[in-house]
Amino acid sequence: SVHVRLIPAPRGAGIVAARTPKKVLQMAGFEDVYTCSRGHTKTLGNFVKATYFAIGETYKYLTPDMWKETRFTKAPNQEFTDFLAKPQSSDLKPELVNY
């Protein structure tokens, strides 16, 4: 059995991997990634399969370019500030009673 771990690399680092997973990662469209593998990596079928599953695990993470666009709304106190700041008309004010 083989375990492959994909680690994000800085831009320009390229694909740092053995020959077999490097070809798979290039076909998948990866540009900069480090890899770490454990197990019986001489069995190429298992090595490719482990790389394939590692690529599949990366789709569980959302990157900022996949985030939904958020629409910010004003808070109620900020939205109605202009209305609250206006002086109220005289008919709405209670009349003062002189005793």
C-alpha positions as CSV (number, residue, x, y, z in Angstrom):
1,S,0.0,0.0,0.0
2,V,1.1,3.5,-0.8
3,H,0.2,6.9,0.7
4,V,0.8,10.1,-1.2
5,R,0.5,13.6,0.4
6,L,0.3,16.7,-1.8
7,I,1.7,19.9,-0.2
8,P,1.2,23.3,-1.8
9,A,4.5,24.8,-3.0
10,P,5.5,28.4,-3.7
11,R,5.0,29.7,-7.2
12,G,7.9,28.7,-9.5
13,A,8.9,25.6,-7.5
14,G,7.4,23.3,-10.0
15,I,6.3,19.7,-9.3
16,V,8.7,18.1,-6.9
17,A,7.8,14.4,-7.1
18,A,9.1,11.1,-8.4
19,R,8.8,10.4,-12.1
20,T,5.4,8.5,-12.0
21,P,3.4,10.9,-9.9
22,K,5.0,13.9,-11.6
23,K,3.4,12.7,-14.9
24,V,0.0,12.2,-13.3
25,L,0.2,15.6,-11.6
26,Q,1.2,17.3,-14.8
27,M,-1.8,15.8,-16.6
28,A,-4.1,16.9,-13.7
29,G,-2.9,20.5,-14.3
30,F,-0.8,21.0,-11.2
31,E,2.0,23.6,-11.5
32,D,3.6,23.9,-8.1
33,V,3.4,21.1,-5.6
34,Y,5.6,19.1,-3.3
35,T,4.8,15.4,-2.7
36,C,5.5,13.1,0.2
37,S,5.0,9.3,-0.2
38,R,5.1,6.4,2.1
39,G,4.8,2.7,1.5
40,H,5.7,0.4,-1.4
41,T,6.3,3.0,-4.1
42,K,7.9,0.4,-6.5
43,T,4.5,-1.0,-7.4
44,L,3.6,1.6,-10.0
45,G,0.0,0.7,-10.2
46,N,-0.5,1.4,-6.5
47,F,1.7,4.5,-6.7
48,V,-0.4,6.0,-9.5
49,K,-3.7,5.0,-7.7
50,A,-2.5,6.7,-4.5
51,T,-1.6,9.8,-6.4
52,Y,-5.0,9.8,-8.1
53,F,-6.7,9.6,-4.7
54,A,-4.5,12.3,-3.3
55,I,-5.6,14.6,-6.2
56,G,-9.2,13.7,-5.5
57,E,-8.8,14.7,-1.8
58,T,-7.7,18.2,-2.9
59,Y,-11.1,18.9,-4.3
60,K,-12.5,18.9,-0.7
61,Y,-10.9,22.3,-0.1
62,L,-12.3,25.6,-1.4
63,T,-9.8,28.1,-2.6
64,P,-10.7,31.8,-2.7
65,D,-11.4,31.7,-6.4
66,M,-14.2,29.2,-5.7
67,W,-15.9,31.2,-3.0
68,K,-19.3,32.6,-3.7
69,E,-19.5,36.3,-4.1
70,T,-20.9,37.8,-0.9
71,R,-23.3,40.7,-1.0
72,F,-22.9,43.0,2.0
73,T,-26.0,44.7,3.3
74,K,-26.1,47.6,5.7
75,A,-27.0,47.0,9.3
76,P,-30.4,48.3,10.3
77,N,-29.1,51.2,12.4
78,Q,-26.8,52.3,9.5
79,E,-29.5,51.8,6.9
80,F,-32.1,54.0,8.7
81,T,-29.6,56.6,10.0
82,D,-30.9,59.3,7.6
83,F,-34.5,58.7,8.6
84,L,-33.6,58.8,12.3
85,A,-31.5,61.9,11.9
86,K,-34.3,64.0,10.3
87,P,-36.3,66.2,12.7
88,Q,-39.8,64.9,13.1
89,S,-42.7,67.1,11.9
90,S,-44.6,69.1,14.6
91,D,-47.8,67.1,14.2
92,L,-46.0,64.0,15.4
93,K,-44.5,65.6,18.5
94,P,-46.6,65.4,21.6
95,E,-47.9,68.8,22.8
96,L,-46.5,70.2,26.0
97,V,-49.2,70.8,28.6
98,N,-48.7,73.7,31.0
99,Y,-50.0,73.2,34.5
